[in-house]
Amino acid sequence: MRARIHIILILVIVMLVNQKILAQGDFSKAKKHYENFEYKLAIPYYLNALASDSSLESLENLADCYRLTHQYKEAKKYYVQALEIPYYSATSVFYYAEVLMQLGEYEEAREQYEFYKTYEPVNLNYIENCIASCKFASLAKNNLVKYKVENIKELNTKYSESGVHVGQKNIYISTDRKTSNVTEIDAWTGNSYYKIMSIPYAIKNNKIIYQKAKNFNTTINSGYHVAFPSFNTDETKLFFTSTKIEEFPKRKYDVRASEFVNKMNITTASLLKKRWVIDSSLKKENEFNYSILHPCINREGNRLYFSSDMPGGYGSYDIYYCDIDEDGNISSPINLGKQLNTAGMEVFPSYATNECIYFSSKGHIGFGGLDIYKATLKSNVIINIENLGSPINSSFDDFSFVPLNDQLSIICSDREGGKGGDDLYFIQLLNNTQPKE
């Protein structure tokens, strides 16, 4: 009998040891993916590791993976578990508050931001804005509804559709849907690399009729991520965001491969004899430590707006502009200033004239995530910034506002109820406003 008990005990110990070894192996693989920004690939390994060993690092990193892949409910679940363990990081308190804000749980988010303030953060101005946003969003729930929001089901898929540009005959979108000419997978999201697609359309009786989406251009859609197109008015000049993978950073920039992070750049192209030809990139070859992205040419064609985390800004990403002369020469970047740019993030300039510019921000008071704002300009000076309100803005990320006419606009959003990650939505002005339910 004793021998049998000993054998059973030995088997149990062996099983526990094997589980521990497997958990350590899964954690090692998960951490490697996490450090390489391969968040989608890291998630299953963290889940396997946590089945045997609920370490603080695994919980915090798994929560980060879900947050960075926009799975906010799952992120909340694991931040809660992480914050129950002693010695959790103050960063997790901050990101937990951010996730609560994204989910529209404003009172709980405000409490977590207040708690995070006790850690004496360096980003105190941003935190104060977040607390003010929680109060603003809670009160704004009872405002009158001025717009109807409708998912554009004909254009959206289970993947992401965003970065919309409305041309004369085509709507151009950025998407990571699977196509025959895109076989690479982005390990951050688990989807294909972004490419630009064109969709022929016509507007009849305030309704849009679409044709089938197609690959915009094989020359443009080459390499890795290609997204966020912006054309001049006659669609002969194109600016778009691109990512170039540098295989030998040590040789080129004297930076070790393990420390090198690929950044985004804006590439220009010209339509010559019905063929698109790549012109140049805005960022110089040796400027590898920051990104410039989200180009937006104003309606007059004499100014290019974009977002960048280049040194000297006010926050993580700021909105800049370059003037374009009659010969197409582009001036040096100019920051739009601290009235528009904050300690947070300003991105996605999406529609601009000499009198206004639309953009998205996490730094201005809003509903959570990215909100869409309209900045009014006079003689190149910003005189007013307006949150477009709900339901154009939600607690999720809302961006790329593009008006079609006085009654109808398009935005991009990852709000709940969509078909995929980022979706395209119609925003229609209502003739009669009504209270929210």
Secondary structure, 3 states (H helix, E strand, C coil): CHHHHHHHHHHHHHHHHHHHHHHHHHHHHHHHHHHCCCHHHHHHHHHHHHCCCCCHHHHHHHHHHHHHCCCHHHHHHHHHHHCCCCCCCHHHHHHHHHHHHHCCCHHHHHHHHHHHHCCCCCCHHHHHHHHHHHHHHHHHCCCEEEEEEEECCCCCCCCCEEEEEECCCEEEEEECCCECCECCEECCCCEECCEEEEEEEEEECCEEEECCCEECCCCCCCCCCEEEEEECCCCCEEEEEEECCCCCHHHHHCCCHHHCCCCEEEEEEEEECCEEEEEEECCCCCCCCCCEEEEEECCCCCEEEEEECCCCCCCCEEEEEEEECCCCCECCCEECCCCCCCCCEEEEEEEECCCEEEEEECCCCCCCCCEEEEEEEECCEEEEEEECCCCCCCCCCEEEEEECCCCEEEEEECCCCCCCCCEEEEEEEEEEEEECC
